[in-house]
Amino acid sequence: MTDRQIHIRKFIHVVSKLVDEGYSVEELAKKLQVSTEEVQAELDRYRNFQIDPSMITKYENSNTTMDRIRCAYLKKYFSFSTPSTRSEHIEFKSEPEKVQEKMKFIEEQIKKGLGLSGKEFYDCYSKIFETIIEIEDLHISLEDCYTLQTFIERIPDEEHGNLNKSDIKRSKRIITKHFLQELSKRLSQVSSPEELEAIYNECIKHKVDNHSYKGLLDLVQQKLLLIKHNRAQNRMYSDISPQMHKAIHGLLDGSLTPDEAKKIINPPKEPTQASSQSTKPKVRIKIRSEESIDRTKNLIAIVGKRGDLYPIYNPMSPEIMDRFCEFIGGKTKLEARVIYINMVFRNLCYGERFDDAIEFLNANNKVGKDISDEQITINRKVIELRKTLARREIGALLLERIRHKISDEDDKETLDMIFKKMTQYKISEDKRADFFSSVKLGTDQLGISNINLGQVFPKERIYGDY
């Protein structure tokens, strides 16, 4: 890698964001003092880059702190594909033609055994068990495992006594071993919740409920439930109604008053004939009020969560603050302002506008002898958000360098910067381990389990020489 490439890669994350915001590659190349072609090549490489499990091998023999972090992170990221309930990895011989021949024979014997009994049944099924044992060390596909699993389950109860029990046990053990291996392999290739659900449904379809791999299927089912829960939680952030969209933009650009925005997201309901005759109008009004509050909370949450769709470019504007505080309402002006500060802070952090977030928090923090009780409350909120900012900023920086290694020298600079920021944010040494555990590094590949810095940072280097 050339020095020019290293120089570009240090800023390529920022370049990518700026291009998305409308800046041209040409003007960014001029600022970096390199050619447009060089920046475009690195930008294409950066955007097309994808991590994969094979990268674990690349870093697992390295003893540098950042490479050990990368290795631990990748193992966590792909952890769904290597569940603890799986069998030990076994290298089976690949002889597809031989397996195909044996499976064909087994299927023929299964058909032949239908309707047989006594010695004829015993002879037929004994040949099947012998054939299963013959392919024990050969690679068997998941589909063939299903076939063999179904065969074992459908042995008539009245014929069990006529068969060799040791043959049945060994055959079951062989099928289980292959099934665990193939299912784990299939899970390692899953890239979406839909694929995960398809595998689970396939297992259910084939009545895979053997206790030996029930734990693995329970794990898959647990992950599916978590996916559905997360989807429900995130739906309001992605499925934004036109009315909500209009209300947010109206508040941000000043084209709507707070009352007009409220009417858009909480339109007055036309009373029906039944409701006009109701003797309990107070109950109906209360329900409608609760719905209005929920929708108002949704709008505040969306502005905070979707800084990409609704960036607040001038958060200290008195006009924007007054509009939102009036819209938020609350029991007091202080309560509305605290909610506004929290909303703007989350909005800035979502877009990784950390410098703007620092400036925003500093502007809201007032010091002096004669500060009011209200300002003291706001100052406490600012202190709390500064700690959150430290976690978000360090997490974003580290995750970027974990996924995109530039050089060993850059790795050291990254770690130096992280420990410097902890000092800047007044994270004491005795609180360092707890702080690391609170720094999020995204989720695993399916977006189910959170990964934090405490899980991947070498324990012995948290307090010592990193």
Number of C-alpha atoms within 10 A of each C-alpha: 7 6 8 14 16 16 14 20 21 16 12 20 17 12 23 18 13 14 13 10 10 8 13 13 20 14 11 17 18 12 9 15 12 16 14 16 12 14 24 17 11 18 20 11 13 15 11 8 11 9 13 12 16 9 13 19 10 12 18 14 11 12 10 15 19 25 20 20 22 26 23 19 25 23 18 21 23 22 17 21 20 15 16 12 16 19 18 10 12 11 10 14 12 12 13 13 9 12 20 13 10 17 20 12 14 23 15 12 16 16 10 14 18 11 8 12 15 10 11 13 17 19 14 19 22 17 14 25 19 13 17 22 15 12 18 18 16 16 19 23 16 18 13 17 21 19 16 24 21 14 14 15 13 9 15 10 8 8 12 12 10 12 17 13 11 9 17 16 12 15 22 19 14 18 24 20 20 23 25 21 22 20 21 20 15 15 18 16 14 18 11 11 17 12 14 20 16 11 18 18 13 14 15 12 10 14 13 18 13 13 10 15 18 13 16 19 20 13 15 19 16 11 20 19 13 15 18 13 12 13 13 11 10 12 10 14 17 11 8 13 11 11 14 20 17 16 22 21 17 16 20 22 11 13 13 18 16 20 11 16 22 21 14 16 21 19 12 11 7 8 9 9 8 7 12 11 10 11 8 10 11 10 10 11 11 11 11 15 13 11 13 18 15 12 16 20 12 17 22 19 17 22 23 25 22 18 21 15 13 17 19 20 10 14 21 16 10 10 15 18 20 15 17 22 22 16 19 22 16 13 8 9 14 16 16 19 21 16 18 21 23 17 19 25 27 23 26 25 23 17 17 20 16 18 11 16 21 18 13 19 23 14 11 15 16 14 10 6 5 7 10 11 9 13 16 14 13 21 18 12 17 24 15 11 19 19 16 17 21 22 22 20 19 23 20 19 17 24 16 13 18 20 14 17 16 17 14 13 8 15 19 15 11 17 17 12 15 18 15 13 16 18 12 10 16 13 17 11 13 9 10 16 16 13 19 19 16 17 22 20 25 17 16 18 20 18 16 19 17 12 20 20 25 20 17 22 21 16 11 9 10 14 11 7 7 15
